[in-house]
């Protein structure tokens, strides 16, 4: 999927979140920075109509058409490409498979390959679309996006518009209810020009406070681990529904906190019990969109550290997490200099320790979910990609919806071995209201 460089097209700055992911992909190209979307489509799919809907969605969202360039050692810039032709938009394939199970294995295999392939946004678009056909009544839609172009909210907006265009057509009934898509590259330019003095002062203070606590080095250092390209990990999972979910919500509400904040506190409390550290930080992806950008797709999310000190118990830890997350969210709009200083300072501390803590949250209700439209049923996550964890510390993932909360806690090589892993999982589950973890 190759295309030309930007020529004379106007250049725009990257958002801090874009710059961070781009730098990470340059320094570690073997680490995937892709977002995954898959649908199992049952029923007689109008393929031509679906491709037209996809084409209009890409034309509508300029984040799906960005190109990147780095010139004369200056910071990378981006531009908006023209919409691609059909050949560059999607790969359609009739899969010769003897069974649905074989078709599913093939779909997962090619999707995994797409996700693992590095992105070169100087030459290609930030998406890879495939439509696989098993039979007239079964298709697989596989989408991979560069994280430099999209975050979770942006992906939800793109999917919303795709299914809207498929149902109504780009100009058909209902299309008039769609507001014109806001330009992501123009929003990135406005964000760079905005005032950031208050956020800069806040993060200068956080960096200064963190320096008061010297991190303890964990041996062996990551660079000294022979043959450790894929660090070992062990993961535990919980799906919280029904009465258990209601109890967890009430528990969080008693602290004026969210369920995610309680989960972060439970993780921090468990890790403090296994280390001699008195100060830790948990990396949290924060959506830096302004109120007026809530319907703008693109990559606005920036990873920021939530700084925590050792406390006497989980109640005090929850209150500390609640206050710190609110402070971080209030100062989420940072310029490139501040974002770089925060990343360098806190990731240097991670490097000394040899491990890190990170967490992520996504509200699944933002996504369109299952779609029954025009004779087909499109079910999301029909061909899920394998999940891999790379941290030697701990990674917490929380997927929320109206009905359920799915929690995954993965422990890297620093904590993965028993009995430490069991102690951490037990402590985490107890402090999260006694949820049942499986691992």
Number of C-alpha atoms within 10 A of each C-alpha: 14 12 15 10 16 19 9 7 11 11 19 21 23 27 29 26 26 23 21 19 19 23 13 14 19 13 10 11 15 12 14 18 22 23 19 21 20 23 22 21 24 18 18 15 20 13 13 10 14 18 18 17 22 22 20 18 24 21 17 20 24 24 27 24 22 25 24 24 17 11 8 6 6 8 11 18 18 24 25 22 21 13 19 18 9 11 9 16 19 20 13 15 13 12 15 12 15 9 9 12 10 13 20 16 13 17 27 19 14 13 25 18 11 22 20 16 15 16 24 17 22 19 16 21 26 24 24 20 20 20 20 21 22 20 15 12 12 19 25 24 22 27 20 22 23 25 25 29 30 26 23 21 22 23 21 21 21 24 18 16 23 24 20 19 24 21 20 15 18 21 9 10 10 13 15 10 7 11 8 9 16 17 17 25 24 15 23 21 15 13 22 18 11 11 12 16 12 13 19 21 12 15 21 14 11 17 17 11 12 19 13 9 14 13 20 15 14 14 12 11 13 17 10 9 11 7 8 11 10 12 16 18 22 17 19 18 18 17 18 20 16 9 9 16 19 14 15 21 16 16 17 20 13 10 15 14 20 18 20 24 23 28 25 29 27 26 26 26 25 23 24 18 14 13 9 11 16 14 18 22 20 24 20 22 21 20 19 23 22 14 7 9 14 14 16 22 28 30 30 30 26 24 23 24 23 22 20 20 17 18 16 8 12 18 14 15 22 26 17 20 25 20 16 17 21 15 14 19 17 13 19 24 28 25 19 17 11 20 21 14 15 21 17 13 15 22 17 13 22 20 16 17 22 21 21 22 23 21 20 16 17 16 15 17 13 17 18 18 16 14 15 15 15 13 11 17 18 24 19 18 15 18 23 16 18 9 5 12 16 17 21 23 21 27 23 23 19 22 17 20 14 10 11 16 19 15 20 19 23 25 27 24 20 22 23 20 14 10 9 17 23 15 16 25 25 17 18 25 20 16 21 22 19 14 19 16 19 11 12
